[in-house]
Amino acid sequence: MRKTVAPLPEMSEDEQPPIKPLSAEEARRLREEHPPVSPWWVVGGQAVVGLAAALVAWTVTGKSSVGWSAGYGALAVAIPAAVFARGLTGRFSSVNAGTAAFGFLLWEMVKIALTVAMLMAAPGLVRDLSWPALLVGLVLAMKVYWVALAFAPRRRTRK
């Protein structure tokens, strides 16, 4: 069975729907209805999930080294995320669009390098390291990014 896609109708530049800029009131209302998610909300969520993963791993296996491994895995995500959040919320992060884009890329590279360094240091820092537990903590902490978007605090709209 062959699938085809209907072609888009051809429009000249005169027929294109106009892009209407928002008024100040419309922009304010849009920001109130859809507030940005704080990066600190995400970092806090990662810390809570990491603590929970460590306690569950310790309780289920009965080995403290497994709990420490899971906790360290979460820390390998949360600490670089905190450094990234601090860098993005700094005073130079939003001077202009170019500075913001450069800052985002710079702090993202710092976050990745710090995560890799923490993972490389793990065998020397965590006694009887359990790599599977570390990876579980790491993955659970990374998934907080999506959960934080779903459960982010919302401002109440006045009626």
MIFI-812238 format. One line per 4 residues: number of its first residue (from 1); for each residue x, y, z of N, C-alpha, C, O. Coordinates in steps of 0.1 Angstrom, whole numbers, plus 5000, padded with zeros to 4 digits. Layout:
% residues N
NUM) X/Y/Z/X/Y/Z/X/Y/Z/X/Y/Z ~ ...
//
This chain:
% residues 159
1) 5008/4988/5000/5000/5000/5000/5009/5012/5000/5018/5014/5008 ~ 5006/5021/4991/5015/5033/4989/5008/5045/4995/4996/5048/4993 ~ 5015/5052/5004/5010/5064/5010/5014/5077/5003/5026/5078/4998 ~ 5005/5086/5001/5008/5098/4994/5004/5110/5004/4995/5109/5012
5) 5011/5121/5002/5008/5132/5010/5003/5143/5001/5009/5146/4990 ~ 4992/5149/5005/4986/5160/4996/4996/5171/4996/5002/5175/5006 ~ 4998/5177/4984/5007/5189/4983/5001/5201/4989/4988/5203/4990 ~ 5009/5210/4994/5005/5222/5000/5000/5231/4989/5005/5231/4978
9) 4989/5239/4991/4984/5248/4981/4995/5259/4979/5001/5264/4988 ~ 4997/5262/4966/5006/5273/4963/5000/5286/4966/4989/5289/4961 ~ 5008/5295/4973/5003/5308/4976/5014/5318/4973/5026/5315/4974 ~ 5010/5329/4968/5020/5340/4965/5023/5347/4978/5016/5345/4988
13) 5033/5355/4979/5036/5363/4991/5025/5372/4995/5023/5374/5007 ~ 5017/5376/4985/5005/5385/4989/4994/5377/4996/4987/5383/5003 ~ 4993/5365/4993/4982/5356/4998/4986/5350/5012/4977/5344/5018 ~ 4998/5351/5016/5003/5346/5029/4995/5352/5040/4993/5364/5040
17) 4991/5344/5050/4984/5351/5061/4994/5360/5069/5005/5356/5071 ~ 4989/5372/5073/4999/5381/5079/5002/5376/5093/4994/5370/5100 ~ 5014/5379/5098/5018/5376/5111/5015/5388/5120/5021/5399/5117 ~ 5007/5386/5129/5002/5398/5137/5010/5398/5150/5009/5388/5158
21) 5018/5408/5153/5025/5409/5166/5015/5411/5177/5004/5417/5176 ~ 5019/5406/5189/5011/5407/5200/5011/5420/5206/5022/5427/5206 ~ 5000/5425/5212/5000/5438/5219/5007/5435/5233/5009/5423/5237 ~ 5010/5446/5240/5016/5444/5253/5007/5436/5263/5011/5428/5270
25) 4994/5439/5262/4984/5432/5270/4983/5417/5267/4982/5409/5275 ~ 4983/5414/5254/4982/5400/5249/4995/5393/5253/4994/5381/5258 ~ 5006/5399/5252/5019/5393/5256/5019/5390/5272/5023/5379/5276 ~ 5014/5400/5279/5014/5398/5294/5004/5387/5298/5008/5379/5306
29) 4993/5386/5291/4983/5375/5294/4989/5362/5290/4987/5352/5297 ~ 4996/5361/5279/5002/5348/5275/5013/5344/5285/5014/5332/5288 ~ 5021/5353/5290/5031/5350/5300/5024/5345/5313/5030/5336/5319 ~ 5013/5351/5317/5006/5347/5329/5000/5333/5327/5001/5325/5337
33) 4995/5330/5316/4988/5317/5314/4999/5306/5312/4996/5294/5316 ~ 5011/5309/5307/5021/5299/5304/5034/5304/5310/5043/5307/5303 ~ 5036/5304/5324/5048/5308/5330/5060/5298/5327/5057/5286/5325 ~ 5072/5303/5326/5083/5294/5323/5086/5286/5335/5083/5289/5347
37) 5091/5274/5333/5095/5265/5344/5109/5269/5349/5118/5270/5341 ~ 5110/5270/5362/5123/5274/5367/5133/5262/5366/5129/5251/5369 ~ 5145/5265/5362/5155/5254/5362/5158/5248/5376/5162/5237/5378 ~ 5155/5256/5386/5158/5252/5400/5147/5242/5404/5149/5233/5413
41) 5135/5243/5399/5124/5233/5401/5129/5220/5396/5127/5209/5403 ~ 5135/5219/5385/5140/5207/5379/5152/5201/5387/5152/5189/5390 ~ 5161/5209/5391/5172/5205/5400/5167/5199/5413/5172/5189/5418 ~ 5158/5206/5419/5152/5201/5431/5145/5187/5430/5146/5179/5438
45) 5138/5186/5419/5132/5173/5415/5142/5162/5413/5140/5151/5418 ~ 5153/5165/5407/5163/5155/5405/5169/5151/5418/5173/5139/5420 ~ 5171/5160/5427/5177/5157/5441/5167/5148/5448/5171/5138/5454 ~ 5154/5151/5448/5144/5143/5455/5144/5129/5448/5143/5119/5456
49) 5143/5128/5435/5143/5115/5429/5156/5107/5432/5155/5095/5433 ~ 5167/5114/5432/5180/5107/5435/5180/5101/5449/5185/5090/5451 ~ 5175/5109/5459/5174/5104/5472/5165/5092/5473/5168/5082/5480 ~ 5153/5093/5467/5144/5082/5467/5150/5069/5460/5148/5058/5466
53) 5157/5071/5449/5163/5060/5442/5173/5053/5451/5174/5041/5452 ~ 5181/5061/5458/5192/5056/5467/5185/5048/5478/5190/5037/5482 ~ 5175/5054/5485/5168/5047/5496/5162/5034/5491/5162/5024/5499 ~ 5155/5034/5480/5149/5022/5475/5159/5012/5471/5157/5000/5475
57) 5170/5016/5465/5180/5006/5461/5187/5000/5474/5189/4988/5474 ~ 5189/5008/5484/5195/5003/5496/5185/4994/5503/5189/4983/5508 ~ 5173/4997/5504/5163/4989/5511/5160/4976/5503/5159/4965/5510 ~ 5159/4976/5490/5156/4964/5483/5168/4954/5483/5166/4942/5485
61) 5180/4959/5481/5192/4950/5481/5198/4947/5495/5204/4937/5497 ~ 5195/4956/5504/5201/4955/5517/5216/4959/5517/5223/4957/5527 ~ 5221/4964/5506/5235/4968/5505/5236/4983/5504/5231/4989/5495 ~ 5244/4989/5513/5246/5003/5513/5253/5008/5500/5250/5019/5495
65) 5262/4999/5495/5270/5003/5483/5261/5005/5471/5263/5013/5463 ~ 5250/4997/5470/5240/4999/5459/5233/5012/5461/5230/5019/5451 ~ 5229/5015/5473/5222/5028/5475/5231/5040/5472/5227/5049/5466 ~ 5244/5039/5477/5253/5050/5473/5256/5051/5458/5257/5062/5453
69) 5256/5039/5452/5258/5040/5437/5246/5046/5430/5248/5055/5421 ~ 5234/5043/5434/5222/5049/5428/5222/5064/5431/5219/5072/5422 ~ 5225/5068/5443/5225/5082/5447/5236/5090/5439/5233/5101/5435 ~ 5248/5084/5438/5258/5090/5430/5254/5092/5415/5258/5102/5409
73) 5247/5082/5410/5243/5083/5396/5233/5095/5395/5234/5103/5385 ~ 5224/5097/5404/5215/5109/5404/5223/5122/5406/5220/5132/5399 ~ 5233/5121/5415/5241/5133/5417/5249/5137/5404/5252/5149/5402 ~ 5253/5127/5396/5260/5129/5384/5252/5137/5373/5257/5142/5363
77) 5239/5137/5376/5230/5145/5368/5226/5158/5375/5226/5169/5368 ~ 5223/5158/5387/5218/5169/5395/5228/5180/5397/5225/5192/5395 ~ 5241/5176/5400/5251/5187/5402/5254/5194/5389/5255/5207/5389 ~ 5257/5187/5378/5259/5195/5366/5247/5203/5362/5248/5214/5356
81) 5235/5198/5364/5223/5206/5361/5222/5218/5370/5217/5229/5365 ~ 5226/5218/5382/5226/5229/5391/5237/5240/5386/5234/5252/5386 ~ 5248/5235/5381/5258/5244/5375/5253/5250/5363/5255/5262/5360 ~ 5246/5243/5354/5240/5248/5342/5229/5258/5345/5229/5269/5339
85) 5221/5255/5355/5210/5264/5359/5216/5277/5364/5211/5288/5361 ~ 5226/5276/5372/5233/5288/5377/5239/5297/5366/5238/5309/5366 ~ 5245/5290/5356/5250/5297/5345/5240/5304/5336/5242/5315/5332 ~ 5229/5297/5335/5218/5303/5326/5211/5314/5333/5205/5323/5327
89) 5210/5314/5346/5203/5325/5354/5212/5336/5358/5208/5345/5366 ~ 5225/5336/5354/5234/5346/5357/5231/5359/5350/5222/5360/5342 ~ 5238/5369/5354/5235/5383/5349/5238/5385/5334/5231/5393/5328 ~ 5247/5377/5328/5250/5379/5314/5243/5370/5305/5244/5370/5293
93) 5234/5362/5311/5227/5352/5302/5217/5357/5293/5214/5351/5282 ~ 5212/5369/5295/5201/5374/5286/5204/5389/5282/5195/5397/5281 ~ 5217/5392/5280/5220/5406/5276/5214/5408/5262/5208/5418/5259 ~ 5216/5398/5253/5209/5399/5240/5208/5384/5235/5213/5375/5241
97) 5202/5382/5223/5200/5369/5218/5213/5361/5215/5213/5349/5218 ~ 5222/5368/5210/5235/5361/5207/5242/5356/5220/5247/5345/5221 ~ 5242/5365/5230/5248/5361/5243/5241/5350/5249/5247/5341/5255 ~ 5228/5350/5248/5220/5340/5254/5222/5326/5247/5224/5316/5254
101) 5223/5326/5234/5226/5314/5227/5240/5309/5230/5242/5297/5232 ~ 5250/5318/5230/5264/5314/5233/5264/5308/5248/5271/5298/5250 ~ 5258/5315/5257/5258/5311/5271/5251/5297/5272/5256/5289/5280 ~ 5240/5295/5265/5234/5282/5266/5243/5271/5261/5245/5261/5268
105) 5250/5273/5250/5259/5263/5245/5271/5261/5254/5275/5249/5256 ~ 5276/5272/5259/5288/5271/5268/5284/5263/5281/5291/5253/5284 ~ 5273/5266/5287/5269/5260/5299/5265/5245/5297/5267/5237/5306 ~ 5260/5242/5285/5256/5229/5282/5269/5220/5280/5269/5209/5285
109) 5279/5226/5274/5292/5218/5273/5298/5216/5287/5304/5206/5290 ~ 5297/5226/5296/5302/5225/5309/5295/5214/5317/5301/5206/5324 ~ 5282/5214/5315/5273/5203/5321/5277/5189/5317/5279/5180/5325 ~ 5279/5188/5304/5283/5175/5298/5297/5171/5303/5299/5159/5307
113) 5306/5180/5303/5320/5177/5308/5320/5173/5323/5327/5164/5327 ~ 5312/5180/5331/5312/5177/5345/5305/5164/5347/5309/5156/5356 ~ 5295/5160/5340/5288/5147/5341/5298/5136/5338/5299/5126/5345 ~ 5305/5138/5327/5315/5127/5323/5326/5126/5333/5330/5115/5336
117) 5331/5137/5338/5341/5137/5349/5336/5130/5361/5344/5122/5367 ~ 5324/5133/5365/5318/5126/5377/5317/5111/5375/5319/5103/5384 ~ 5313/5107/5363/5312/5093/5360/5325/5086/5360/5327/5075/5364 ~ 5335/5093/5355/5349/5087/5355/5355/5086/5369/5362/5077/5372
121) 5351/5095/5378/5356/5095/5391/5348/5086/5400/5352/5083/5411 ~ 5337/5081/5396/5328/5072/5404/5335/5060/5410/5333/5058/5422 ~ 5343/5052/5402/5349/5041/5409/5359/5044/5420/5360/5036/5429 ~ 5365/5056/5420/5373/5060/5431/5366/5066/5443/5372/5066/5454
125) 5354/5071/5440/5347/5078/5451/5336/5069/5458/5334/5071/5470 ~ 5331/5059/5451/5320/5051/5457/5326/5037/5459/5330/5030/5450 ~ 5327/5033/5472/5332/5020/5475/5322/5009/5470/5310/5010/5472 ~ 5328/4998/5464/5320/4987/5459/5309/4992/5449/5297/4989/5450
129) 5313/5000/5440/5304/5007/5430/5296/4996/5423/5302/4986/5418 ~ 5283/4998/5422/5274/4990/5414/5270/4998/5401/5262/5008/5403 ~ 5276/4995/5390/5273/5003/5378/5258/5002/5374/5253/5012/5370 ~ 5252/4991/5375/5237/4990/5372/5229/5000/5381/5220/5007/5376
133) 5232/5000/5394/5225/5009/5403/5228/5024/5399/5219/5032/5399 ~ 5241/5027/5396/5245/5040/5392/5237/5045/5380/5232/5056/5379 ~ 5236/5036/5370/5229/5039/5358/5214/5041/5360/5208/5049/5354 ~ 5208/5033/5369/5194/5035/5373/5192/5049/5379/5183/5056/5375
137) 5200/5052/5388/5199/5066/5394/5201/5077/5384/5194/5087/5385 ~ 5211/5075/5375/5213/5085/5365/5201/5086/5355/5197/5098/5353 ~ 5196/5075/5351/5184/5076/5342/5172/5082/5349/5165/5090/5343 ~ 5169/5078/5361/5158/5083/5368/5159/5098/5370/5149/5106/5368
141) 5171/5103/5373/5173/5117/5375/5172/5125/5362/5166/5136/5361 ~ 5176/5119/5351/5174/5125/5338/5160/5126/5334/5156/5136/5327 ~ 5152/5117/5337/5137/5117/5334/5130/5128/5341/5118/5131/5337 ~ 5136/5134/5351/5129/5144/5359/5126/5156/5350/5117/5164/5353
145) 5134/5158/5340/5132/5170/5331/5118/5169/5325/5111/5180/5325 ~ 5113/5158/5321/5100/5156/5316/5089/5157/5326/5079/5163/5324 ~ 5091/5151/5338/5082/5151/5349/5080/5165/5354/5069/5169/5357 ~ 5091/5173/5355/5090/5186/5360/5082/5195/5351/5075/5204/5356
149) 5082/5193/5338/5073/5201/5329/5059/5198/5332/5050/5207/5331 ~ 5055/5185/5335/5041/5181/5337/5036/5186/5350/5025/5190/5352 ~ 5045/5187/5361/5041/5190/5374/5046/5204/5379/5046/5207/5391 ~ 5050/5212/5369/5055/5226/5373/5044/5234/5379/5033/5233/5375
153) 5048/5242/5389/5038/5250/5395/5033/5261/5385/5040/5267/5378 ~ 5020/5262/5385/5013/5272/5376/5008/5283/5384/5003/5281/5395 ~ 5008/5295/5378/5002/5307/5385/4987/5306/5383/4982/5301/5372 ~ 4980/5311/5393/4965/5311/5391/4961/5323/5383/4967/5334/5383
157) 4952/5320/5374/4946/5331/5366/4935/5337/5373/4926/5331/5378 ~ 4935/5350/5373/4924/5358/5380/4912/5359/5371/4914/5361/5358 ~ 4901/5358/5376/4888/5359/5368/4880/5371/5372/4870/5373/5366
//
